Amino acid sequence: MFAHELHHAARWDGPGYGRMLGEALVSEGLAGHFSQEVCGGEPEPWETLAPSLFAPYVDRAIEQWSQTLLRP
């Protein structure tokens, strides 16, 4: 978890976390991969969900991909 959050902190000094859903999803994926690369081990359970579990939400995510999550 520490490596995951450290990655987020490092990105704040550059491109940031993101203000749209798509940017936030990318930031979370990058942090997860960074954590695995630095610490090794298995991915977190939420990083290996079976497609059948998230498939019902894909269309909604695509529709809201550019929706702003945080207000300036």
N, C-alpha and C positions, 0 to 999 in steps of 0.2 A: 504494500500500500504506500509506503514511504517513497519508493522510486516512482510510482505512478503520480503521486502528488508533486514530487520534485520536478517531474517533466512539465506539469502544468505551470509551476512557478517559473521555470526557465522560459517557457513560451510567452509569459506575460511581458518579458523584456523584448520580445520580438513581435511576432504576428498576433499574440494574444490568444485567448481561448476561443473567441468567436462570438458573434452576436446573433447568428442565425442557426437554426436547427442543424443544417448540413455542416456548418463549421464546427459546431459543438460535437457532433457525431464523429467527425474526423479527428478532433482534438482528443476525444476519449479513446479512439482506436490507436492513435499514435502513442498516447501515454501507456496503454496496455502493452503495446509491442516494445516500447522502451523498457518497461518493467521486466518483461520476459528476457530481453537481451542483456540487461544488467544483472539480474538476479537468477536467471534460469528458471527451471521449474515449469509447471503446467500453467496454462492460461486460467484466469479466474472463471468461475462457472458461468457468469453472464457473458463472457467472451466466446463461449462455445455452445450457445443455445442451438437446439435443433431448429432447422428452418421452419418446421411446422408450428413452432411456438411464436415466431415473430412474423410469419407470413401474413396473418390477418392485419398487421399494422404497416406493411410496406407501402400500400397505396396512399395511406394517410401521410406517411413520412415524405413520400415523393411530392404530394400536394403542398406540404408545409415546409419543404426543404429550405426555402429562402425567407421564411417567416422570422422576423426579429424576435428573439427571446428576451433580451435585456434592453431596458431603456437607457439612453445615453445619460 
